[in-house]
Amino acid sequence: MIQAHKIEEQVCSHTLPGLPPGKAVIPDYDGYSICTVPGLIRSFFGERVEGSAELIDAVHSIIPATAKKIILLILDGLGFYHLINLLERFGDLYLHRLIERGVFIPITSVFPATTATALTTYSTGLTPQEHGMVGYRLYLKETSAITNMLRLSLIGNPKVNSAVEAGIDLQSFVPGPTLYERLKQLGVESHIMLSRHIASSGLSSLLYDGSARLHPVVSFSDMLVVTRRVLQKARGKVFLSLYWGETDAIAHTYGPWTQEFNAELRTIDSAIERELKGGVKETLLVISSDHGFVPMQESNYKVIAEDSDLMGDLLLPPVGEPRASYLFVRKGRKQAVAELVTEHFGEDLVCLDARAALQAGLFGRGEVKPEVYDRIGDLIVVSTGEAALHHPYK
């Protein structure tokens, strides 16, 4: 029997030099992490997966190691503790019955714990230092500009895919093979379900190649209807990857500990029962997320542009994420900037040497993609509480 609380203790026990113990969850890349989920999927289709097998072994100890049909449902921003809260408050959820017949395991996200980085890991099985998608906004040498990695647009040019026109190669930016290419070699047909608003986004064009059929959908309900239809028509092995981002949108708008967030999750729960229960057979459902969620107030944002001393020591505005910002520092000013961040913004923001953090394993394991060194700057400002570094990009 899998004891979720013991796995939780294990993944929360990891530390990293420079980060206060107990104030940050470090990705468990070698154990229970989202980077192992693609390998778990492949293992169910018969591939022998080398390397990190702790999560795979735990799942297979409960569920038979073969499957013909698999659904991976990624709910954006659904953290482990938010799900625990939902399960404790609502005993009538269909999720309770799914868990009774399956497994419930806490796993960590990646660093930085953000959608662009996590979805790239889900699509490749690679850690951030291997695939190079290390944030939402990155300074790229390929474009010589700060680039929005969800839209592939340049700061100052909001047109979707303007970064492609500036020099990004869609075919080589994310190293392959993707999960869908690997599954194709195993004789597995892959399908991707995305909201129509992001089906042709910059990130989607990077991650979802011709190895999988893309289905743009309007709502969560029709996403499940299309899923059911694909499964009912399938004659061989099939994998469906479903990504739903409105959970994150609601958490950003109302907060994750709210009635609105719970209502969205309960709606998703009932839709799964209504549209899939009894409608599909011999199908494995895997529900996961890209990251959790820390509620933020406007007062939590530290506006770096208002600090003239600090901005004067930077070569460009902070990039990355508000809770994981990369600073490119003028020569000889790295220590001074680190001290200024601590002095001006408080204990919830910790400054790490970027190279040291990379070497310590914050960005994963495996070979470091050379471009990563250029993308993470000189210092990383990590939030260990509710504060975040903010820059008002136009």
C-alpha beads as a LAMMPS data file, in Angstrom:
LAMMPS data file: protein, C-alpha beads

394 atoms
393 bonds

1 atom types
1 bond types

-500.0 500.0 xlo xhi
-500.0 500.0 ylo yhi
-500.0 500.0 zlo zhi

Masses

1 110.0

Atoms # bond

1 1 1 0.000 0.000 0.000
2 1 1 1.308 3.433 -0.973
3 1 1 1.483 5.888 1.932
4 1 1 1.132 9.346 0.425
5 1 1 2.153 11.132 3.620
6 1 1 5.526 9.345 3.683
7 1 1 6.186 10.285 0.067
8 1 1 5.186 13.840 0.938
9 1 1 7.723 13.859 3.784
10 1 1 10.374 12.531 1.406
11 1 1 9.844 15.109 -1.323
12 1 1 9.648 17.954 1.212
13 1 1 12.898 16.934 2.903
14 1 1 15.203 17.948 0.060
15 1 1 17.360 21.025 0.558
16 1 1 19.501 23.233 -1.638
17 1 1 22.447 25.403 -0.576
18 1 1 21.305 28.996 -0.094
19 1 1 17.619 28.212 0.441
20 1 1 16.297 28.173 4.026
21 1 1 15.295 24.601 5.005
22 1 1 11.556 24.119 5.204
23 1 1 10.691 27.287 3.276
24 1 1 10.820 25.862 -0.243
25 1 1 9.984 22.528 -1.863
26 1 1 12.902 21.457 -4.054
27 1 1 12.046 19.389 -7.155
28 1 1 12.557 15.677 -6.535
29 1 1 14.014 15.038 -9.987
30 1 1 15.382 11.614 -9.091
31 1 1 12.228 10.377 -7.398
32 1 1 8.705 11.754 -7.453
33 1 1 8.550 14.461 -10.093
34 1 1 6.522 15.417 -13.141
35 1 1 9.608 14.724 -15.268
36 1 1 9.012 11.007 -14.625
37 1 1 5.392 11.085 -15.834
38 1 1 6.278 10.722 -19.553
39 1 1 8.390 7.684 -18.656
40 1 1 5.470 6.315 -16.646
41 1 1 3.223 6.680 -19.706
42 1 1 5.743 4.897 -21.918
43 1 1 6.144 2.115 -19.363
44 1 1 2.420 1.363 -19.515
45 1 1 2.764 0.912 -23.263
46 1 1 5.497 -1.655 -22.792
47 1 1 8.741 0.322 -22.940
48 1 1 11.428 -0.473 -20.404
49 1 1 12.295 2.926 -18.932
50 1 1 15.784 3.441 -17.565
51 1 1 16.739 5.933 -14.862
52 1 1 14.310 7.420 -12.337
53 1 1 11.972 4.540 -11.546
54 1 1 10.758 5.319 -8.006
55 1 1 7.447 6.820 -9.135
56 1 1 7.032 4.196 -11.849
57 1 1 7.646 1.330 -9.421
58 1 1 5.208 2.811 -6.896
59 1 1 2.419 3.084 -9.469
60 1 1 3.030 -0.359 -10.940
61 1 1 2.915 -1.889 -7.459
62 1 1 -0.816 -1.089 -7.488
63 1 1 -1.800 -0.881 -11.162
64 1 1 -0.911 -3.564 -13.755
65 1 1 1.963 -2.425 -15.947
66 1 1 0.111 -2.636 -19.258
67 1 1 -2.511 -0.423 -20.866
68 1 1 -3.997 0.076 -24.323
69 1 1 -5.569 3.476 -23.726
70 1 1 -4.269 6.283 -21.496
71 1 1 -5.578 9.764 -20.711
72 1 1 -3.200 12.282 -19.124
73 1 1 -5.206 15.219 -17.762
74 1 1 -3.109 18.220 -16.709
75 1 1 -5.034 20.752 -14.602
76 1 1 -3.070 23.987 -14.515
77 1 1 -2.290 25.343 -11.043
78 1 1 -3.846 22.495 -9.050
79 1 1 -1.492 22.005 -6.115
80 1 1 -1.373 18.907 -3.919
81 1 1 -2.618 20.732 -0.816
82 1 1 -5.481 22.361 -2.712
83 1 1 -6.575 18.933 -3.904
84 1 1 -6.312 17.528 -0.370
85 1 1 -8.488 20.400 0.854
86 1 1 -11.071 19.682 -1.836
87 1 1 -11.190 15.963 -1.037
88 1 1 -11.590 16.642 2.683
89 1 1 -14.401 19.151 2.180
90 1 1 -16.441 17.271 -0.397
91 1 1 -17.017 13.587 0.261
92 1 1 -19.255 13.132 -2.782
93 1 1 -16.537 13.759 -5.375
94 1 1 -16.036 11.186 -8.113
95 1 1 -12.312 11.585 -7.441
96 1 1 -12.744 9.648 -4.193
97 1 1 -13.889 6.590 -6.140
98 1 1 -11.110 6.973 -8.690
99 1 1 -8.501 7.127 -5.931
100 1 1 -9.958 4.037 -4.236
101 1 1 -9.405 2.085 -7.447
102 1 1 -6.033 3.627 -8.206
103 1 1 -3.166 5.493 -6.552
104 1 1 -2.781 8.978 -5.089
105 1 1 0.828 10.161 -4.985
106 1 1 2.291 13.622 -4.296
107 1 1 4.922 14.648 -6.827
108 1 1 6.917 17.835 -7.300
109 1 1 6.984 20.172 -10.241
110 1 1 10.198 21.488 -11.781
111 1 1 12.143 24.715 -11.363
112 1 1 10.906 27.180 -12.192
113 1 1 7.433 25.842 -11.396
114 1 1 5.665 27.548 -14.263
115 1 1 3.513 26.426 -17.177
116 1 1 5.987 26.937 -20.026
117 1 1 8.701 24.971 -18.233
118 1 1 6.464 22.216 -16.876
119 1 1 4.593 21.553 -20.137
120 1 1 7.921 21.247 -21.935
121 1 1 8.924 18.618 -19.384
122 1 1 5.620 16.773 -19.852
123 1 1 6.178 16.768 -23.621
124 1 1 9.777 15.562 -23.508
125 1 1 10.480 13.865 -20.179
126 1 1 13.495 16.167 -19.856
127 1 1 14.381 18.357 -16.900
128 1 1 14.593 22.148 -17.429
129 1 1 18.378 22.176 -17.713
130 1 1 18.105 19.559 -20.467
131 1 1 15.333 21.162 -22.527
132 1 1 16.254 24.795 -21.901
133 1 1 12.748 26.200 -21.404
134 1 1 13.646 27.787 -18.082
135 1 1 10.917 30.382 -17.711
136 1 1 7.983 32.361 -19.010
137 1 1 10.002 35.410 -20.078
138 1 1 13.542 34.747 -21.244
139 1 1 16.316 36.797 -22.749
140 1 1 17.278 34.788 -25.817
141 1 1 20.435 35.269 -27.835
142 1 1 18.497 33.812 -30.767
143 1 1 16.217 36.872 -30.791
144 1 1 18.485 39.374 -29.009
145 1 1 15.410 40.303 -26.995
146 1 1 13.289 39.429 -23.988
147 1 1 10.828 36.849 -25.281
148 1 1 7.414 35.704 -24.026
149 1 1 7.714 31.920 -24.276
150 1 1 3.959 31.247 -24.213
151 1 1 3.260 33.483 -27.203
152 1 1 6.762 33.415 -28.719
153 1 1 6.459 37.175 -28.926
154 1 1 9.096 39.809 -28.290
155 1 1 8.757 42.512 -25.669
156 1 1 7.678 45.522 -27.706
157 1 1 6.213 43.338 -30.458
158 1 1 3.204 41.440 -29.048
159 1 1 2.461 39.642 -32.321
160 1 1 2.286 35.870 -31.735
161 1 1 5.374 34.127 -33.157
162 1 1 7.274 37.391 -33.698
163 1 1 10.173 35.563 -32.036
164 1 1 10.125 33.061 -34.900
165 1 1 10.552 35.909 -37.356
166 1 1 13.431 37.156 -35.185
167 1 1 15.347 33.877 -35.262
168 1 1 13.823 31.039 -33.190
169 1 1 13.887 27.714 -35.023
170 1 1 10.692 25.848 -34.111
171 1 1 12.176 22.505 -35.117
172 1 1 15.292 22.641 -32.943
173 1 1 14.486 24.981 -30.032
174 1 1 13.195 22.133 -27.842
175 1 1 15.403 19.036 -28.110
176 1 1 13.687 15.821 -29.120
177 1 1 12.427 13.263 -29.328
178 1 1 9.085 14.255 -27.823
179 1 1 6.897 11.855 -25.873
180 1 1 4.608 11.618 -28.900
181 1 1 7.477 10.638 -31.212
182 1 1 8.549 7.955 -28.748
183 1 1 5.003 6.615 -28.493
184 1 1 4.674 6.538 -32.273
185 1 1 7.682 4.213 -32.357
186 1 1 5.798 1.955 -29.931
187 1 1 2.786 1.865 -32.222
188 1 1 0.767 4.267 -30.073
189 1 1 -1.476 6.917 -31.630
190 1 1 -1.314 10.268 -29.782
191 1 1 -3.877 13.059 -29.499
192 1 1 -3.568 16.498 -27.876
193 1 1 -6.616 18.336 -26.473
194 1 1 -6.174 22.084 -25.943
195 1 1 -8.399 25.124 -25.649
196 1 1 -8.768 26.678 -29.091
197 1 1 -7.336 29.921 -27.675
198 1 1 -3.911 28.315 -27.183
199 1 1 -3.957 25.516 -29.766
200 1 1 -1.954 27.658 -32.188
201 1 1 0.070 29.556 -29.579
202 1 1 3.814 29.899 -29.779
203 1 1 4.437 27.331 -27.054
204 1 1 2.053 24.843 -28.677
205 1 1 3.913 25.161 -31.971
206 1 1 7.147 24.304 -30.141
207 1 1 5.833 21.312 -28.207
208 1 1 3.244 19.565 -30.348
209 1 1 4.666 18.249 -33.591
210 1 1 3.085 16.123 -36.291
211 1 1 3.492 12.978 -34.194
212 1 1 0.239 13.820 -32.392
213 1 1 -3.113 15.001 -33.698
214 1 1 -4.179 18.334 -32.216
215 1 1 -7.827 18.893 -31.225
216 1 1 -8.790 22.529 -30.412
217 1 1 -11.762 22.598 -28.011
218 1 1 -14.078 25.249 -26.574
219 1 1 -14.795 24.038 -23.036
220 1 1 -13.864 21.293 -20.608
221 1 1 -17.094 19.466 -21.403
222 1 1 -16.477 19.237 -25.144
223 1 1 -12.854 18.322 -24.416
224 1 1 -14.161 15.209 -22.663
225 1 1 -16.714 14.495 -25.395
226 1 1 -13.962 14.583 -28.031
227 1 1 -11.809 12.414 -25.754
228 1 1 -14.576 9.847 -25.385
229 1 1 -15.168 9.793 -29.137
230 1 1 -11.472 9.232 -29.900
231 1 1 -11.280 6.391 -27.378
232 1 1 -14.419 4.708 -28.692
233 1 1 -13.115 4.804 -32.269
234 1 1 -9.587 3.647 -31.414
235 1 1 -8.647 0.199 -32.675
236 1 1 -5.143 0.078 -31.277
237 1 1 -3.081 1.720 -28.554
238 1 1 -3.893 5.370 -27.982
239 1 1 -2.642 8.180 -25.737
240 1 1 -4.550 11.399 -25.105
241 1 1 -2.959 14.426 -23.454
242 1 1 -5.505 16.935 -22.112
243 1 1 -4.427 20.337 -20.818
244 1 1 -6.943 22.623 -19.083
245 1 1 -5.731 26.095 -18.118
246 1 1 -8.864 27.694 -16.677
247 1 1 -8.116 26.325 -13.201
248 1 1 -5.035 28.536 -13.162
249 1 1 -6.974 31.492 -14.571
250 1 1 -9.562 31.210 -11.784
251 1 1 -6.850 30.886 -9.124
252 1 1 -5.179 34.047 -10.467
253 1 1 -8.492 35.919 -10.475
254 1 1 -10.011 34.803 -7.167
255 1 1 -7.258 32.878 -5.355
256 1 1 -6.820 29.118 -4.861
257 1 1 -8.508 28.935 -1.439
258 1 1 -11.839 30.275 -2.649
259 1 1 -15.346 29.083 -3.421
260 1 1 -14.774 29.955 -7.077
261 1 1 -11.714 27.684 -7.326
262 1 1 -13.512 24.849 -5.534
263 1 1 -16.526 25.281 -7.813
264 1 1 -14.337 24.920 -10.901
265 1 1 -12.751 21.746 -9.548
266 1 1 -16.137 20.283 -8.615
267 1 1 -17.405 21.074 -12.106
268 1 1 -14.409 19.268 -13.592
269 1 1 -14.989 16.321 -11.264
270 1 1 -18.645 15.950 -12.247
271 1 1 -17.820 16.350 -15.948
272 1 1 -15.306 13.498 -15.764
273 1 1 -17.907 11.243 -14.182
274 1 1 -20.666 12.292 -16.567
275 1 1 -18.714 12.102 -19.830
276 1 1 -16.234 9.285 -19.239
277 1 1 -17.712 6.881 -16.679
278 1 1 -19.231 3.975 -18.588
279 1 1 -18.415 5.625 -21.911
280 1 1 -14.862 4.345 -22.211
281 1 1 -13.405 0.968 -21.346
282 1 1 -9.953 -0.366 -20.490
283 1 1 -8.643 3.176 -20.112
284 1 1 -6.113 4.466 -17.585
285 1 1 -6.733 8.022 -16.344
286 1 1 -3.744 9.957 -14.992
287 1 1 -4.546 13.351 -13.427
288 1 1 -1.667 15.716 -12.692
289 1 1 -0.720 19.394 -12.778
290 1 1 2.055 21.672 -13.948
291 1 1 2.531 23.495 -10.641
292 1 1 0.806 24.511 -7.440
293 1 1 -0.302 27.987 -6.451
294 1 1 0.652 30.605 -3.868
295 1 1 -1.995 33.332 -3.404
296 1 1 -0.599 36.793 -4.068
297 1 1 -1.790 40.266 -3.159
298 1 1 -0.767 43.425 -4.989
299 1 1 1.179 44.460 -1.896
300 1 1 3.316 41.309 -2.221
301 1 1 4.853 42.482 -5.492
302 1 1 8.190 44.233 -5.163
303 1 1 8.493 46.625 -8.102
304 1 1 12.137 46.596 -9.036
305 1 1 11.778 49.551 -11.426
306 1 1 11.125 51.776 -8.396
307 1 1 14.557 50.922 -6.974
308 1 1 17.001 53.113 -8.907
309 1 1 20.066 51.724 -7.108
310 1 1 19.194 48.162 -8.068
311 1 1 18.084 48.916 -11.631
312 1 1 21.307 50.797 -12.236
313 1 1 23.291 47.621 -11.605
314 1 1 21.272 45.499 -14.055
315 1 1 21.983 45.081 -17.752
316 1 1 18.287 44.461 -18.477
317 1 1 15.053 44.132 -16.498
318 1 1 14.523 40.893 -14.548
319 1 1 13.328 37.968 -16.648
320 1 1 12.025 34.509 -15.817
321 1 1 9.094 34.647 -13.376
322 1 1 8.041 36.994 -10.560
323 1 1 8.764 34.164 -8.082
324 1 1 11.926 32.998 -9.868
325 1 1 13.624 35.973 -11.485
326 1 1 16.889 35.981 -13.404
327 1 1 19.095 39.037 -12.991
328 1 1 21.773 39.985 -15.516
329 1 1 24.219 42.075 -13.513
330 1 1 26.862 44.600 -14.521
331 1 1 30.428 43.350 -14.179
332 1 1 31.714 43.385 -10.614
333 1 1 28.323 44.149 -9.043
334 1 1 26.938 40.664 -8.371
335 1 1 27.591 40.615 -4.619
336 1 1 26.315 44.161 -4.220
337 1 1 23.092 43.336 -6.071
338 1 1 22.530 40.226 -3.946
339 1 1 22.893 42.327 -0.810
340 1 1 20.568 45.022 -2.171
341 1 1 17.841 42.476 -2.929
342 1 1 17.992 41.138 0.625
343 1 1 18.171 44.602 2.163
344 1 1 15.386 46.178 0.096
345 1 1 12.938 43.316 -0.375
346 1 1 13.085 41.222 2.787
347 1 1 13.572 37.619 3.774
348 1 1 10.944 36.121 1.450
349 1 1 13.187 36.782 -1.547
350 1 1 16.459 34.856 -1.580
351 1 1 19.308 35.569 -3.984
352 1 1 21.191 32.581 -5.413
353 1 1 24.263 32.508 -7.600
354 1 1 22.894 31.220 -10.913
355 1 1 25.817 28.930 -11.768
356 1 1 25.931 27.509 -8.243
357 1 1 22.187 26.792 -8.312
358 1 1 22.552 25.051 -11.663
359 1 1 25.421 22.916 -10.386
360 1 1 23.472 22.082 -7.209
361 1 1 20.673 20.551 -9.280
362 1 1 17.933 23.182 -9.014
363 1 1 17.208 22.888 -12.734
364 1 1 17.371 19.112 -12.897
365 1 1 19.741 16.365 -13.838
366 1 1 21.395 15.240 -17.036
367 1 1 23.316 17.237 -19.605
368 1 1 22.915 20.995 -19.421
369 1 1 21.746 22.509 -22.690
370 1 1 24.423 25.146 -23.481
371 1 1 21.864 27.919 -23.976
372 1 1 20.734 27.567 -20.348
373 1 1 23.879 29.324 -19.129
374 1 1 22.908 32.384 -21.181
375 1 1 19.258 32.346 -20.093
376 1 1 19.522 32.243 -16.284
377 1 1 21.732 35.305 -15.865
378 1 1 24.059 35.895 -12.922
379 1 1 21.651 35.779 -9.969
380 1 1 18.335 34.048 -9.332
381 1 1 15.857 35.713 -6.983
382 1 1 13.665 32.968 -5.518
383 1 1 10.517 33.571 -3.504
384 1 1 10.192 31.424 -0.383
385 1 1 7.025 33.129 0.830
386 1 1 4.391 35.429 -0.642
387 1 1 6.682 38.132 -2.034
388 1 1 7.602 38.302 -5.712
389 1 1 9.789 40.483 -7.894
390 1 1 7.793 42.497 -10.411
391 1 1 8.694 44.531 -13.461
392 1 1 5.984 46.393 -15.406
393 1 1 6.637 45.103 -18.916
394 1 1 4.734 46.952 -21.621

Bonds

1 1 1 2
2 1 2 3
3 1 3 4
4 1 4 5
5 1 5 6
6 1 6 7
7 1 7 8
8 1 8 9
9 1 9 10
10 1 10 11
11 1 11 12
12 1 12 13
13 1 13 14
14 1 14 15
15 1 15 16
16 1 16 17
17 1 17 18
18 1 18 19
19 1 19 20
20 1 20 21
21 1 21 22
22 1 22 23
23 1 23 24
24 1 24 25
25 1 25 26
26 1 26 27
27 1 27 28
28 1 28 29
29 1 29 30
30 1 30 31
31 1 31 32
32 1 32 33
33 1 33 34
34 1 34 35
35 1 35 36
36 1 36 37
37 1 37 38
38 1 38 39
39 1 39 40
40 1 40 41
41 1 41 42
42 1 42 43
43 1 43 44
44 1 44 45
45 1 45 46
46 1 46 47
47 1 47 48
48 1 48 49
49 1 49 50
50 1 50 51
51 1 51 52
52 1 52 53
53 1 53 54
54 1 54 55
55 1 55 56
56 1 56 57
57 1 57 58
58 1 58 59
59 1 59 60
60 1 60 61
61 1 61 62
62 1 62 63
63 1 63 64
64 1 64 65
65 1 65 66
66 1 66 67
67 1 67 68
68 1 68 69
69 1 69 70
70 1 70 71
71 1 71 72
72 1 72 73
73 1 73 74
74 1 74 75
75 1 75 76
76 1 76 77
77 1 77 78
78 1 78 79
79 1 79 80
80 1 80 81
81 1 81 82
82 1 82 83
83 1 83 84
84 1 84 85
85 1 85 86
86 1 86 87
87 1 87 88
88 1 88 89
89 1 89 90
90 1 90 91
91 1 91 92
92 1 92 93
93 1 93 94
94 1 94 95
95 1 95 96
96 1 96 97
97 1 97 98
98 1 98 99
99 1 99 100
100 1 100 101
101 1 101 102
102 1 102 103
103 1 103 104
104 1 104 105
105 1 105 106
106 1 106 107
107 1 107 108
108 1 108 109
109 1 109 110
110 1 110 111
111 1 111 112
112 1 112 113
113 1 113 114
114 1 114 115
115 1 115 116
116 1 116 117
117 1 117 118
118 1 118 119
119 1 119 120
120 1 120 121
121 1 121 122
122 1 122 123
123 1 123 124
124 1 124 125
125 1 125 126
126 1 126 127
127 1 127 128
128 1 128 129
129 1 129 130
130 1 130 131
131 1 131 132
132 1 132 133
133 1 133 134
134 1 134 135
135 1 135 136
136 1 136 137
137 1 137 138
138 1 138 139
139 1 139 140
140 1 140 141
141 1 141 142
142 1 142 143
143 1 143 144
144 1 144 145
145 1 145 146
146 1 146 147
147 1 147 148
148 1 148 149
149 1 149 150
150 1 150 151
151 1 151 152
152 1 152 153
153 1 153 154
154 1 154 155
155 1 155 156
156 1 156 157
157 1 157 158
158 1 158 159
159 1 159 160
160 1 160 161
161 1 161 162
162 1 162 163
163 1 163 164
164 1 164 165
165 1 165 166
166 1 166 167
167 1 167 168
168 1 168 169
169 1 169 170
170 1 170 171
171 1 171 172
172 1 172 173
173 1 173 174
174 1 174 175
175 1 175 176
176 1 176 177
177 1 177 178
178 1 178 179
179 1 179 180
180 1 180 181
181 1 181 182
182 1 182 183
183 1 183 184
184 1 184 185
185 1 185 186
186 1 186 187
187 1 187 188
188 1 188 189
189 1 189 190
190 1 190 191
191 1 191 192
192 1 192 193
193 1 193 194
194 1 194 195
195 1 195 196
196 1 196 197
197 1 197 198
198 1 198 199
199 1 199 200
200 1 200 201
201 1 201 202
202 1 202 203
203 1 203 204
204 1 204 205
205 1 205 206
206 1 206 207
207 1 207 208
208 1 208 209
209 1 209 210
210 1 210 211
211 1 211 212
212 1 212 213
213 1 213 214
214 1 214 215
215 1 215 216
216 1 216 217
217 1 217 218
218 1 218 219
219 1 219 220
220 1 220 221
221 1 221 222
222 1 222 223
223 1 223 224
224 1 224 225
225 1 225 226
226 1 226 227
227 1 227 228
228 1 228 229
229 1 229 230
230 1 230 231
231 1 231 232
232 1 232 233
233 1 233 234
234 1 234 235
235 1 235 236
236 1 236 237
237 1 237 238
238 1 238 239
239 1 239 240
240 1 240 241
241 1 241 242
242 1 242 243
243 1 243 244
244 1 244 245
245 1 245 246
246 1 246 247
247 1 247 248
248 1 248 249
249 1 249 250
250 1 250 251
251 1 251 252
252 1 252 253
253 1 253 254
254 1 254 255
255 1 255 256
256 1 256 257
257 1 257 258
258 1 258 259
259 1 259 260
260 1 260 261
261 1 261 262
262 1 262 263
263 1 263 264
264 1 264 265
265 1 265 266
266 1 266 267
267 1 267 268
268 1 268 269
269 1 269 270
270 1 270 271
271 1 271 272
272 1 272 273
273 1 273 274
274 1 274 275
275 1 275 276
276 1 276 277
277 1 277 278
278 1 278 279
279 1 279 280
280 1 280 281
281 1 281 282
282 1 282 283
283 1 283 284
284 1 284 285
285 1 285 286
286 1 286 287
287 1 287 288
288 1 288 289
289 1 289 290
290 1 290 291
291 1 291 292
292 1 292 293
293 1 293 294
294 1 294 295
295 1 295 296
296 1 296 297
297 1 297 298
298 1 298 299
299 1 299 300
300 1 300 301
301 1 301 302
302 1 302 303
303 1 303 304
304 1 304 305
305 1 305 306
306 1 306 307
307 1 307 308
308 1 308 309
309 1 309 310
310 1 310 311
311 1 311 312
312 1 312 313
313 1 313 314
314 1 314 315
315 1 315 316
316 1 316 317
317 1 317 318
318 1 318 319
319 1 319 320
320 1 320 321
321 1 321 322
322 1 322 323
323 1 323 324
324 1 324 325
325 1 325 326
326 1 326 327
327 1 327 328
328 1 328 329
329 1 329 330
330 1 330 331
331 1 331 332
332 1 332 333
333 1 333 334
334 1 334 335
335 1 335 336
336 1 336 337
337 1 337 338
338 1 338 339
339 1 339 340
340 1 340 341
341 1 341 342
342 1 342 343
343 1 343 344
344 1 344 345
345 1 345 346
346 1 346 347
347 1 347 348
348 1 348 349
349 1 349 350
350 1 350 351
351 1 351 352
352 1 352 353
353 1 353 354
354 1 354 355
355 1 355 356
356 1 356 357
357 1 357 358
358 1 358 359
359 1 359 360
360 1 360 361
361 1 361 362
362 1 362 363
363 1 363 364
364 1 364 365
365 1 365 366
366 1 366 367
367 1 367 368
368 1 368 369
369 1 369 370
370 1 370 371
371 1 371 372
372 1 372 373
373 1 373 374
374 1 374 375
375 1 375 376
376 1 376 377
377 1 377 378
378 1 378 379
379 1 379 380
380 1 380 381
381 1 381 382
382 1 382 383
383 1 383 384
384 1 384 385
385 1 385 386
386 1 386 387
387 1 387 388
388 1 388 389
389 1 389 390
390 1 390 391
391 1 391 392
392 1 392 393
393 1 393 394
